[in-house]
Amino acid sequence: MSEHKELRQPQLPWGKAIEFAWKSVRIRLGRSIVTAGGVFLGIAFLASVLITKSIAGADITAEESARNNWLVALSLLVCTVGITNSMLMSVTERYREIGTMKCLGAMESFVVRIFMIEAAAMGLLASSLGALVGMGLMVLVKLMIGVPKEALEAGKTWHGSLHVMDSVLIFLGCLGIGTFLTMLAAYFPSRYAAKIPPAGALRMDV
Amino acid sequence: MSTETTRSAKGKTEYVVRAKDLTKEFVMGTEVTRALKGISLDIKRGEYVSIIGPSGSGKSTFFNMIGGLDKPNGGTVFINDVDMAQLDAQELAFLRCHTIGYIFQTFNLIPVMTALENVTLPTIFAGVPSDEGVARAVELCEIVGLGHRLHHKPGQLSGGQQQRVAIARALANNPSIVLADEPTGNLDQRTGMEIIQLLRQLNLEQGVTVITATHDDKMVRVSDRAVIIRDGMIDKIEERAEIEGRLGTEDAPTGGH
């Protein structure tokens, strides 16, 4: 089998995969927004809890601090479940499409790559929006509640304070977690779907 | 036909497909269904073969094996003298891309792409330069009579038109085999007949080997051979004369021009 090497599918350039992913997100815009919505909400929740904790700073009791930590853990969990669920849906509803592409000669790696690019784009966009909105809302709430009398008398304009460095870290952290989770949640189902023989993928109606 | 893309995988052998002692089992819980119980069949280059049989006969399973869409539990399939079991994922992708064109009962077009984009898709996977691929796709769309619907999405096309897109797509990389699984199953009588004639015409004019799974008598009538599968085994193989004897020829296209 000397000519075997020639009988291999070419690796398609990243540009093609990006083009595919972009097209598929754009055309399914409504669906994509719903999927990204899941990521957005999860990250917004996480960001709001983190920023509240940061603003409160040292001005809280041990009991409040423990409750805040608990909230952070809980929000991470909610965020993970939300993201996994929406990405799982968005991959499984496209099993047929994956089967068809494989019939036409798409390689497994190409299929997975399309989904990874889609997930990365959606994850980045939704997480950054989610983090901004979550943090913004909490700061707004803090401003509206106003400052307690004792704090004012002590010469503070804030009950607690907004640390710029903290906020940046929280934003980046949320962005990282959101994007990572989104890609992870898309990776496993898309790899699974890409690996099954096309006959199976085409038969599956999810 | 463009000479660039025909170079690949088209050997000189008389038989395009050789299936030997194929078996396939499906396990569902504790129950084992033996879908194929040892099927052997050789298909000649340029032949038009119909595989018929009631649902549950193993017809579709056999079909998927020949097309490299599923793996048999036992036996071998040779496509152009290449043993499919020996191919890795990348080589299998190459085979699906260049050697076999698939047509499905449910069309299976990519819903988010236009007719032209759907037909261009296999050329992209084959690594054909974009301009060349699009030109080829336009040409094919015209051959199947959809030159005026290039930029419509599948949802904006009728069933017959969607199947035409699927046929054009199947031919995009000049395959030596076209596999059509119940291609008329979701179409009305008249549209179905048009699709059958289109397939037969492509078979006669371009020398493409056409293998269809069907229980549509109209499709069987135009075939060179009909393979009747029952209960996971080949029940009978009818040659042209026998088919004509059983079903008559009135609807068969005269072909050739």
Interface residues (C-beta under 8 A of the other chain):
Chain A: H4 E6 L7 R8 Q9 P10 L12 K16 K23 S24 I27 R28 R96 E97 G99 T100 M101 K102 C103 L104 G105 A106 M107 E108 F110 P197 P198 A199 G200 L202
Chain B: S8 A9 N64 G67 L69 D70 K71 A89 Q90 E91 A93 F94 L95 R96 C97 H98 Y102 F104 N108 L109 I110 P111 V112 M113 L121 P122 I124 F125 A126 G127 R169 N173
